[in-house]
Amino acid sequence: MGRRSQLSGIGAAGPVDVPAGVIAPLNLTAWRDGFAIVAAVRELFPGAEVACAIDGACLALAEYRLGGLKGTDNGLAMTVSTGIGGGLVLDGRVVMGRTGNAGHVGHIVVAGDETPCACGGFGCVEAIASGPAAVRWARERGWSGADGVELARSADPIAVKALNRAGSALGQSISSAVALLDVDRVVISGGFAHSGPALWEPLREAVRRHARLSFIQDTRVQLSTLSDGATLVGAGVLAMNATDSNFKPLTCEVGEED
Ligand SMILES: [Zn+2]
């Protein structure tokens, strides 16, 4: 492989197929059936080194290098926003998985068959605790607000209940994730994560109730201190680390030029 002067990092909503260079974001209708993003970026920047990862992995990378996961080698970065995503740092490395989708925490199942998820499954935490899901639940019960920001500010009992339900579901998913992964920190970002105590109190209560094993009792769950651009920062770090021996992103093999 020749030396390349340009680096491009792509952080994409998932699911992704990193080895194929294709993304198929659940919450981005136009690309839901697959978009060959690596080929498109290579066309725009001929000769550039293109690194692609799911947004959750980029977020984990940003948190690990610059944010709330700095100083630990085992952590989970989550985003709670339009969807719920995440990325993992395990044993000091951002984990990608087979197809680049490791850390897809939004589809941990916390409820039953009565709660359909956009992924086609049922009971996923994203179907209960994403901003739009909580808003939808409240509106179906008569609350008249428009979005997650209004929901967080509302004193209406239905809004409070929607946030309680979302926080509780998030806490359950976090308990399952930390038991599975043996991480000591969970850092949560995303617009809906900033909903305040009405979300965070039931979240912490659910973690206390469910995370009982000794190795997860002292896991810290905290709000991210990074800005909304953390995923972009992570994509930049990804690009710069694409050739770094400490960090091995999955590479897209399609159309690789030499
Ligand atoms: Zn799902």
Boltz pocket constraint, residues with backbone or C-beta under 6 A from the ligand:
constraints:
  - pocket:
      binder: B
      contacts: [[A, 106], [A, 107], [A, 117], [A, 118], [A, 119], [A, 120], [A, 121], [A, 122], [A, 124], [A, 126], [A, 127]]
      max_distance: 6.0
